[in-house]
Amino acid sequence: MWTVIDIVTSEKKAQSAQEKLMMEGFLVKIHPLRQNKCYQILVPEEEAKEAYHVLVETGLS
């Protein structure tokens, strides 16, 4: 199951987060939220905590 670990306010931020997480070996999906032009960052549930910490440590969250 996929888990949302962050919501960002631009496609550029979503792509940056996705690239960083993929470089660290995580599976990542980006899901656009049409109503407010935000993007969800999703990873497998088992990797959610670790992936979120990577985003925080790199300043992407």
C-alpha distance (Angstrom), angle and dihedral (degrees) to the residues before:
residue distance angle dihedral
M1 . . .
W2 3.82 . .
T3 3.80 121.1 .
V4 3.81 129.6 -159.2
I5 3.80 109.2 -123.1
D6 3.80 98.7 172.5
I7 3.79 144.3 0.8
V8 3.80 117.8 -144.0
T9 3.79 131.6 -169.1
S10 3.80 101.7 -131.1
E11 3.77 140.6 40.0
K12 3.81 89.8 -124.3
K13 3.82 91.4 57.8
A14 3.81 90.4 46.9
Q15 3.80 91.5 51.7
S16 3.82 92.0 47.3
A17 3.79 90.8 52.0
Q18 3.79 91.6 46.4
E19 3.81 92.6 49.9
K20 3.81 93.1 49.0
L21 3.80 93.7 47.4
M22 3.80 92.4 46.6
M23 3.82 90.2 50.3
E24 3.81 86.8 54.4
G25 3.81 90.3 52.6
F26 3.80 101.6 -101.8
L27 3.79 126.5 137.6
V28 3.81 107.1 -123.6
K29 3.79 138.0 -173.5
I30 3.79 128.5 -172.4
H31 3.79 118.1 -150.0
P32 3.83 119.7 -170.1
L33 3.79 118.7 -138.6
R34 3.78 104.1 -147.2
Q35 3.77 99.8 -163.8
N36 3.81 96.0 64.0
K37 3.84 104.6 15.1
C38 3.80 93.2 -113.9
Y39 3.79 128.3 134.1
Q40 3.79 130.3 -137.2
I41 3.79 118.6 -140.5
L42 3.81 109.6 -146.4
V43 3.81 131.8 -172.0
P44 3.81 133.1 169.2
E45 3.80 110.7 -72.9
E46 3.82 92.7 -117.1
E47 3.82 91.1 58.4
A48 3.81 98.8 41.0
K49 3.81 100.2 102.7
E50 3.77 95.1 45.3
A51 3.82 93.4 44.1
Y52 3.80 91.4 49.4
H53 3.81 90.4 52.0
V54 3.81 89.6 53.2
L55 3.81 89.9 54.3
V56 3.80 92.0 48.4
E57 3.81 94.0 46.2
T58 3.80 91.8 51.1
G59 3.80 94.7 44.7
L60 3.80 93.9 -115.1
S61 3.80 93.9 120.9
